[in-house]
Amino acid sequence: MVPVSVSLTQLWLPILLAAVFVFVASSLVHMVLKWHNSDYRALENEDEVRAAIRKSSPAPGQYVIPHCPGMKDMEKPEIQQKYQEGPVGFLVLSPNGLPAMGKALGLWFVYALAVAFMAAYVASRTLAPGTHYLQVFRVVGAVSFLTYAGGSVQMGIWMGKPWRSVVKDLVDGLIYGLVSAGAFGWLWPR
């Protein structure tokens, strides 16, 4: 058993820097590399679809089509027919207006801080002061990668997110995990 004596207060700088590094890396991924631009396709009849949705004035939220209230309803012929006719999909509606990028970026940074904090927590409970850089890198990198990338796999399984997009998200998660791991390995208490 490794004697554990690293406190979270000793890790405030790598927590903060990991979040900053992830924020910068994600900005480069999305604004310079732009490899996610092809993840979103346009409908040929977008204006008609928008008009149909706008007509019913749905509240912002998550929707599924066709809607099926429960598994027992899947046995109903009319529900089965809707699935056969299609389309089958998931729809997330946001409030009307331009996207609030400032708010989204702020929440993304808070999330990066939360991921770094959880990685710090796991590392502080499993690694002693003076642990070799590579071991710190492995622990923090694994926790960070799983946190940043795991949700996308679930979206691929349950929500039909295209696997090509999931793979890109896994690469993003790997990048974010590596920069987080580097910050902690570099600044781990000696």
C-alpha positions as CSV (number, residue, x, y, z in Angstrom):
1,M,0.0,0.0,0.0
2,V,1.3,3.4,-1.0
3,P,1.5,5.9,1.9
4,V,-0.7,8.7,0.9
5,S,0.0,12.2,2.1
6,V,-0.7,14.5,-0.8
7,S,-3.5,16.9,0.1
8,L,-5.8,18.5,-2.4
9,T,-4.6,21.9,-1.4
10,Q,-1.1,21.0,-2.6
11,L,-2.6,20.3,-6.0
12,W,-4.4,23.6,-6.6
13,L,-1.9,24.7,-9.2
14,P,-2.0,21.5,-11.4
15,I,-5.8,21.5,-11.1
16,L,-5.9,25.1,-12.4
17,L,-3.3,24.6,-15.1
18,A,-4.8,21.4,-16.3
19,A,-8.1,23.2,-16.8
20,V,-6.4,26.1,-18.6
21,F,-4.5,23.6,-20.8
22,V,-7.6,21.7,-21.7
23,F,-9.4,25.0,-22.4
24,V,-6.6,26.0,-24.8
25,A,-6.4,22.6,-26.4
26,S,-10.2,22.5,-27.0
27,S,-10.0,26.0,-28.5
28,L,-7.4,24.8,-30.9
29,V,-9.3,21.7,-31.8
30,H,-12.5,23.6,-32.5
31,M,-11.2,26.9,-33.9
32,V,-8.0,25.9,-35.8
33,L,-8.3,22.2,-36.6
34,K,-12.1,22.3,-37.0
35,W,-12.3,18.6,-37.3
36,H,-15.8,18.6,-35.8
37,N,-17.3,20.8,-38.5
38,S,-18.2,17.8,-40.5
39,D,-20.1,16.2,-37.6
40,Y,-23.2,18.2,-38.2
41,R,-25.2,17.9,-41.4
42,A,-28.0,20.1,-42.8
43,L,-31.4,18.9,-43.7
44,E,-32.3,19.6,-47.3
45,N,-35.7,20.9,-46.2
46,E,-34.4,22.7,-43.1
47,D,-36.8,25.7,-43.4
48,E,-39.8,23.3,-43.6
49,V,-38.6,21.3,-40.5
50,R,-38.0,24.6,-38.6
51,A,-41.5,25.8,-39.5
52,A,-43.1,22.5,-38.4
53,I,-41.2,22.6,-35.0
54,R,-41.9,26.3,-34.5
55,K,-45.6,25.8,-35.2
56,S,-46.0,23.7,-32.0
57,S,-43.8,26.0,-29.9
58,P,-42.0,23.2,-28.0
59,A,-40.1,24.3,-24.9
60,P,-36.4,23.9,-24.9
61,G,-35.5,20.4,-24.0
62,Q,-34.8,16.9,-25.2
63,Y,-37.2,15.1,-27.5
64,V,-37.5,11.7,-29.2
65,I,-39.4,10.8,-32.4
66,P,-41.4,8.8,-32.5
67,H,-42.3,9.2,-28.9
68,C,-43.0,6.0,-27.0
69,P,-44.0,6.5,-23.3
70,G,-42.9,3.0,-22.2
71,M,-41.6,-0.4,-23.3
72,K,-45.2,-1.9,-23.2
73,D,-46.2,0.7,-25.8
74,M,-43.6,-0.8,-28.2
75,E,-45.9,-3.7,-28.7
76,K,-48.7,-1.5,-30.2
77,P,-48.9,-1.7,-34.0
78,E,-49.3,2.0,-34.4
79,I,-46.0,2.7,-32.5
80,Q,-44.2,0.0,-34.5
81,Q,-45.6,1.5,-37.7
82,K,-44.2,4.9,-36.7
83,Y,-40.8,3.4,-36.2
84,Q,-40.9,1.6,-39.6
85,E,-42.0,4.8,-41.4
86,G,-39.4,7.0,-39.7
87,P,-37.7,9.2,-39.0
88,V,-36.3,7.9,-35.8
89,G,-34.3,10.3,-33.8
90,F,-33.4,12.5,-30.9
91,L,-33.8,16.2,-30.9
92,V,-32.4,18.8,-28.4
93,L,-33.9,22.2,-28.6
94,S,-32.3,25.3,-27.0
95,P,-33.9,28.6,-26.3
96,N,-34.4,30.9,-29.3
97,G,-31.6,33.4,-30.0
98,L,-28.0,33.3,-30.9
99,P,-26.0,30.7,-28.9
100,A,-24.6,32.1,-25.6
101,M,-21.0,31.3,-26.3
102,G,-19.7,33.2,-23.2
103,K,-21.9,31.1,-21.0
104,A,-21.0,27.8,-22.8
105,L,-17.3,28.6,-22.6
106,G,-17.6,29.5,-18.9
107,L,-19.4,26.2,-18.2
108,W,-16.8,24.3,-20.2
109,F,-14.0,25.8,-18.1
110,V,-15.9,25.0,-14.9
111,Y,-16.3,21.4,-16.2
112,A,-12.5,21.3,-16.9
113,L,-11.8,22.4,-13.4
114,A,-14.2,19.7,-12.0
115,V,-12.5,17.0,-14.1
116,A,-9.0,18.2,-12.9
117,F,-10.3,18.2,-9.3
118,M,-11.6,14.6,-9.6
119,A,-8.3,13.5,-11.2
120,A,-6.4,15.3,-8.4
121,Y,-8.6,13.5,-5.8
122,V,-7.9,10.1,-7.3
123,A,-4.2,10.8,-7.6
124,S,-3.9,12.2,-4.1
125,R,-5.4,9.0,-2.7
126,T,-3.3,6.7,-4.7
127,L,0.1,8.4,-5.1
128,A,2.6,9.6,-2.6
129,P,4.7,12.8,-2.8
130,G,7.7,12.3,-5.0
131,T,5.9,9.7,-7.2
132,H,7.7,9.5,-10.6
133,Y,6.3,11.7,-13.4
134,L,5.2,8.8,-15.5
135,Q,3.1,7.2,-12.8
136,V,1.4,10.5,-12.0
137,F,0.9,10.9,-15.8
138,R,-0.7,7.4,-16.1
139,V,-3.2,7.9,-13.2
140,V,-4.3,11.4,-14.0
141,G,-4.3,10.7,-17.8
142,A,-6.6,7.7,-17.3
143,V,-9.1,9.4,-15.1
144,S,-9.2,12.5,-17.3
145,F,-9.5,10.6,-20.5
146,L,-12.4,8.5,-19.2
147,T,-14.2,11.6,-18.0
148,Y,-13.8,13.6,-21.1
149,A,-14.4,10.8,-23.6
150,G,-16.8,8.4,-21.9
151,G,-20.0,10.3,-22.4
152,S,-19.6,10.3,-26.2
153,V,-19.5,6.5,-26.3
154,Q,-22.8,6.4,-24.4
155,M,-24.3,8.8,-27.0
156,G,-23.1,6.5,-29.8
157,I,-24.7,3.5,-28.1
158,W,-28.0,5.0,-26.9
159,M,-28.7,8.1,-29.0
160,G,-27.3,7.0,-32.4
161,K,-24.5,9.5,-32.5
162,P,-22.4,8.6,-35.6
163,W,-19.4,6.5,-34.6
164,R,-17.1,8.7,-36.7
165,S,-18.1,11.6,-34.4
166,V,-17.6,9.4,-31.4
167,V,-14.1,8.5,-32.5
168,K,-13.3,12.2,-32.9
169,D,-14.6,12.8,-29.4
170,L,-12.3,10.0,-28.1
171,V,-9.3,11.7,-29.8
172,D,-10.4,15.0,-28.1
173,G,-10.6,13.2,-24.8
174,L,-7.2,11.7,-25.3
175,I,-5.7,15.1,-26.0
176,Y,-7.4,16.6,-22.9
177,G,-6.3,13.6,-20.8
178,L,-2.7,14.0,-22.0
179,V,-2.4,17.7,-21.3
180,S,-4.0,17.2,-17.9
181,A,-1.6,14.4,-17.1
182,G,1.3,16.5,-18.2
183,A,0.3,19.4,-15.9
184,F,0.0,17.0,-12.9
185,G,3.2,15.1,-13.7
186,W,5.1,18.3,-14.0
187,L,3.8,19.9,-10.8
188,W,3.4,16.8,-8.6
189,P,4.6,17.5,-5.0
190,R,8.1,16.2,-4.5
